[in-house]
Amino acid sequence: MLFTLLIPLIVAQNPECSSAYCSSCKTNPNVCDSCAPNYILIDGTCKYFKEVVPYCAISSENGCSSCMLGYYLKDGKCQIPPNPLCATYKGDKCVVCVDGYYAKAGECFECVENCYECSSMTQCFECLDGYGFNGDDCVQSLDHCKTYSYGSSTRCSECYDGYGLNKKNQCEKCAIDGCYSCSLDYTKCDICYNTKHFDGKACVDFIPVEHCTSYTDSLDCSSCEDGYYLDEGKCKACKVELCNKCNSPYTCNKCQEGYYWNEKECTSCPVIPIGCIGCSGINKCSVCKEGYHLVGSYCYENVEHCVVYSYEQCKTCEEGYYLSKGKCLKGVEHCRSHSSDGKKCIECGKGYYLTEDFKCSKCDSTCNECEHKATYCELDSLNENKEDVHPIRMAHCNRASADGQRCMRCDDNTYLKDGKCVECGDDKCYGCTEDNKCSVCAKTQEDFFNGIVYLPNNNHC
């Protein structure tokens, strides 16, 4: 179970105040009466909620309303829960447990063996990959099966790579030589190895299609160069003279610059309005020259640094500029929304945060978006391309608490103990409990991923 908390950034700054974090300062610009969202009023000053209540995920007017994953709210503070198996608390009672456990009377209890999600010891909703239902139990009865049909341990709905379903809904090795994946039908290939592709009969070497510009995952041509159309996997030339784009040989979707389609041929534009270089009919412009923008069938001259227009009038300027008397003037760098005089920023652009003096400062490289400080990433905006997102990266942990300090779920061949992942004692064990009892074995990691496993003998492989 994965829970995501989203905090919308609501703009409520007041440029009349000396601090960008104030929303009201009625008697003195240096004294706040109320604060912008995610800030808490303390003695006339607006403090960021995460600095007032560490590990808080969602703020309230006077403090915190919800804590980060792995913490629970008690006495106005976010505290480490006594039970590391709990994912969500309500008060000091657990209401949602981590995967493989269920909540009952505020505590977490383990699901039936090999169950991924359950509501009680006898009510499993979803088995682990490679297991299917046999009554209320999760068992493994089919080789190479990744996902079982709901309620059945003898019918497979998806096989591991290299295997596909037969008519009995069991997994057989892909019948096509060189096939990497045939998960839904073992007689057909979804993906071939290397650069080969399935032509309907076999995995064959990929031969580029002449004049093709893009291909599907199965390496079939999906689009052609200008002047060509796609027909039965090949790019064929448009037969209409002066045509740039067509879907069939004798009709044209787009003529060359300076011409338009009159339902019979590409003919030259009779009269070209100011700023126009392409038409779709008489006095109908379709393409404007540089320095102009198209609205309807007419070209209007651009306003420098404008990004959104209403006919010839500018409505929105690019970041770092503000609108004044129809023109875009230089304002606060990286600012998306300014005060009326352009001297103060109200909302910064993506990747920047608003400082107390109404300027924009760059977020840390680990954040796509941040708030209040460079390292305070907006929830759900961590930069996935960065290797070290969390302050601590724990060994064998594949899901950590929001602050990265405690593990919530461990890799295979390890178990969770005191917020950390401990390796199982047997290297052939791919699922063990805190008392180091093994629940599932495999000769190699590859066998485990392919569903080739066996049960332990007296809790050992």
N, C-alpha and C positions, 0 to 999 in steps of 0.2 A: 504494500500500500504506500502510495507516494502522495504527500500533501504539499501543495504549493500555496504560499501566501503572497498576494500581490498588493502593493501599496501604491495607489494612484497618486501622482504628483499634482496637487491642486494649487494653483497660483492664487495667493491671497496676500501678497506683500503690499505694503503701503509706502510709496515713495516719499510721503510727507514725514515719515519717521526716520530717525538717524540709523536705525538697524533694519536690515532687509528681513529680519525674522519677526518683526512686529506687523500685526495687521491693524492695530489701532494705538494711537498715542495722543489722546484728546487734549491734555493740558500741557504736556512737555514732550518735544520730539525725542528726548533722550530717555523717557520713561514709557515703557510699554503698558498698555491697558489689556491687550489681548494679543495672541500670537498666531502666526501662520500655522497651517497643519504640520504635525509632527514636532511641534515645539511646545514647551510647557512654561507657563508664567511663574517665575520665582522672584519676588521682591523687585518687580518692575523690569526684569530682564527675561528674555526668552531663551531657554536652554533646550538643546536638542534632546529628544526623548531617550535616545540610546545612551547618552552620557548621564542622564538622570537615573535611568533604570537599565543597567547593563543586561544584554541578551534579550531585550524586548523586541518583538517583531511588529506589533501594531500598537500605536499610541492611543491614549484617551485624553480627554481635556485636562485631567489632573495627573496623569501618569501612564500606566501601561494596561492594555486590555487583553493582550495575548503575547505569549513568549515564543522564542525561536524553538524549532524542533529540538527535542532533547532537554527542555526546561519546562517548569510549570510555575504558574503565578501563585504566590502565597504572601500575604501581608504586604501587597504592593511591590514585591520583588520577584525576579525570575531566579528560581533556585534549581539546582541539580536534583532530579527526582531520586527517591530512594530505590526505585526499580528501573534498571537500565533497559528492561524489555518494554517499557511503556513509551508510546509515541505521542499520545495526547492526554493531558490531564484536564479535569474539571475540578477546580479546587485542589484538594489533595487526593482525589480519587482518579484512577486511570480509567479512561473511557475507550481508548483505542490503543492496541498493542502493536508491536512490530510484526512483520510477516512471520507466519508460523505459530503465532500465539493469539489468544482471544481474551477479551476482558470480561471479568465476572466479579461482581461485588467490589469493584475498584482495584482488583488484582489481575495479573496476567498468568494464563495457563497455556501449556503447550497443546497445539492441535494434534490430531491423530497423526501417526508417523507418515512422513512423505506428503503431508498436506501443506499447501502454500498459504491458503486463506480459509479461515473457518469462523463460525459464530459460537461454537461450543465443541466439546470433545467429540460429539457424535455427528456434528453438522459441518462437513467440509464443503466449501464452495468451489475450490480450485486446487488440483493436485500440482506437485512440482513437475517441471518438464520431465518427460520420460515416464510418467506414471498416469494411470487412469483409474476410474472408479470401479470398485467391485463391492456393490452395496454402499456402505459408508466408509470403506477403507480405500486407500490409495495404493495400488499395486502395479508392478511392472510385469506385463505378461506378453508383450509384443516386442521383438527385437527391432531396434533402429527407429522406434516410434517417438516422435518429439511431443506431439499433442494428441490426446485421445478424444474421441467423440464423447460429448457430455453424457455421463451416466453409464459409460461402457468401458470395460477393461479389455475388450476383444476387438474393438473397432477403432482404427487410427484415423485421425483427420489431417495430420501433417507428419511427414517423415524428416529425419535428419538429412543433411546434404549427402548426395550420392545414392539416395534411396527415394523411391516413389510408391504411391499407392497402387495396389492391384484391385481387381473387382471385389475381393473379399475385405477391402479396407485394411489390408495388412501391407507391410513394407517389403519391397523387393529392390534389389540393386538395379540402378538405372540401366535400361536395356541398350541405350545408345552409347557407343564407344566415345570416350572423351567428354562425357557429360558430367558437369559439376553438380547441377541441381535439377531434380525432376520430382519435386516434393508432392505434387498432386496427381501425377500419372507416370508410372515408371516406364511407359512406352514412348513418352515424349520428353524433350529436353527444354528446360527453362533457360539455363545458362550453361554454356560450354566452357571448357578450360581454355586458358590463355586467350588468344585473339580469334579463336574460332567462333562460329555462330551456327545455330540450328536452322537448316533450310527446309524443315518439314520432314526430312527423312534421316539426316545425319548431321554430325558436327563437322563442318567444312571450314577450310581456310577463308579468312575474311578478304574479299576483293573489293576495294573502294568502288562505289558507283560514280560514274563520270557525272560531273556537275552537281553532285550532292553536297549540301552544306552541313547537315546534321543527321545523326543516326539514333535509333532507339536502343534500349539496353540489350536487345537481341541482335543489334547491328544491322537492322533494316533501315533503309533511307527514309527519313521523315520530312525533309524539306530540300528544295532545289535552289540553285542560283537564279538571279533575276533573268527572265527570258526563257525559263524552263518550268515545266510542271511535272508533278509526280504521277506516274501511271504504272501500276503493277510492279512497284519497287524500283523503277528506272526513271531517270530525268529526261524528258523529251522536250524538244524546242517548241516554243509558242509559234504558231503559224501566222499570227497577225503581225504585220510590219509595224515597227516602232513601239512594240509592246514590251513592258518591263516585267509584269507579273500576270500570270494566267493560271486557271485551274483546268482548262481544256484547250485543245489546239486552236479553235477558231473564235474564242471569246477572250476579252482582255479585262483584267481587274484594275490595272494601272498602266497608263501609257508613259512613254518617255517624257522628260521635262519639256514643257512647252506644247504638249499635245493632250487631247482628251478623247475618251471613248464615246462615240455617238451611236452605239448599239450595232454598228457595222464595221467601223475601222477607227484607227487612231488618227485624228485630224488636228491640225494646228489651232491653237487658241486664237480666235479672231481679234479680240481686244484684251490686252493685259493691263489691269489696274495698277496703280502705283504700288511698288513693293512686292508685286506678284511675279513668280517665275514659273508657275504651273497652274493649270486650270482643270475643272471638272465639267465645264460647259461654258456657254456664252456669259461673260461677266461673272463667272463663278471661280474664285481663286481656290486652289487646293494646296499650294506650296508657296511660302513667302521667302523672299531673299533675306540674307543675314541682316540683322538689325530691325526686323519686323516680326510680328506675331499674328497668327491666324485666328480670327473670331468669325464663325459662320463661314461666309464666302469672301471675307474682306481681310486685307492686311493693314495692321496698325503699327506705327513706329514704336519701338521698344523704349521703356524708361530704364536708364542705367541702374543695375543692381536690383531690378524688380523680378519677382518669381511668380506672382499670381496677378492676373489682370481681370478687370471687368470692362470688356470692350477696350477702349484706348486708355482707360484709367487704371493706374496701379493700385492694387489692394494690399499686397504683402511684399515686403522687401526681403532680400536674402539676409542671413545671419550677420550681425554686426552693423546693420543699417536700420534706420527707422523712417517712417513715412511722414513727410511734412509738405503740405501744399502740392501734392501730386508727385513729389520727387523723393528719391531715396537718399538720405543723408547719412554720413558716417556717425555711428554711435559707439556703444560699448562692444568691444571685440568678443565674438562668439555668443552674442546675445540674440535671443529669438524674439523677445518682447520687451519694449522699452517703456519708460515713463514718457509723458507727452512731450517733454523738452529733449528727450534722447540722452540725458545725462546719467540716468540710472537704469540698470537692468532689472526687469521683473521676472523673467524666465530665461534660463540659459539653454543653449543648444545641446544636442546629444553628446555625451562624453565630457560635459562640463557641469560644475555645480555653482550655485549662487553663494557668494561670500557675504559677510555681514555688511560690507560697504558697497553692496549692489554691483559688484564686478563678477566676472566669470572665471573660474579656475579649472584647470584640467583634472579629470578623474585619474586615479591610478590605472596602470596598464592592465590590472586584473579585473577592472570593472568596465562594462559597456556604459552604464549610467551610475551616478553616485549622488549623494545628498549630504550637505553640511561639511564633509571632509572628503579628501581624495580617495581614502581607503574605505569609506562607508558606502559599499555597493548597495544599490537598490536591490531588494530581493528578486531573484530570478533574472539578474542581469550580469552574472559573473561571466567573464570572458572565457569561453570553453577552449580557446586556443592556448591558454596559459597553463603550464604544468603545475605551478605552485599557487593555486587559488586560495587554499586554506592555510592558516598560519602553521598548522601541524598536519603533515600527511602521514597517516598511520599505516603501518604495514598490514597487508591483507584485508584492509577495510574497503568495501565498495559503496558504503553509504554512511556518511558522518553526520553528526549534529550540525546545525547551521553555523556554529562558530568554529567547527573543525576540531574541537577539543576531545570529543567522545565519539566512538564508533557506534552505529545503530545496527549495522548488518555486515557480516564478514564474508570473505571469499569461501569457496569450497575448500575442503581440507583444513578448515579452521573453525573455531567456535568463539562465541562472545563471552568475555569474562571481565567484569569491572570496567566496561567501556572500551576494552581493547580486544584484539583478535589473537587467540592463542592457537598454534598449530596442533592438529590432531597427532596423537602419538605414532600412528601407523601411516606411512607414506602412501599406502594403497587405499586409505580411508578418505572418502569424499563427502562425509557428513557425520559429525560427531557432537555429542552433548557435553555440557560443562564438566561432567565427571569422566570425560574422555571415553565414553562408550560409543562405538561406531555403529552407524545405521545403514550405510551403503558403501560398497567397495568397487574398485575397478583396477585392472592391471596397469593401465596407463591413463594419463590425462586425456589423451585422444579417445581412448575407449569410453571414458566417462562422458565426454562431449557428444559422442556418437550413440550414447544410450546403451553401451555394452557394459553392464554392471552385474554384480552378484551380491547376495546378502551375506553379512558377516556370520561367523560361527562363534557363539558366546561373546558377542560384542567386539570381536577382533577379525581382521581380514586374513 
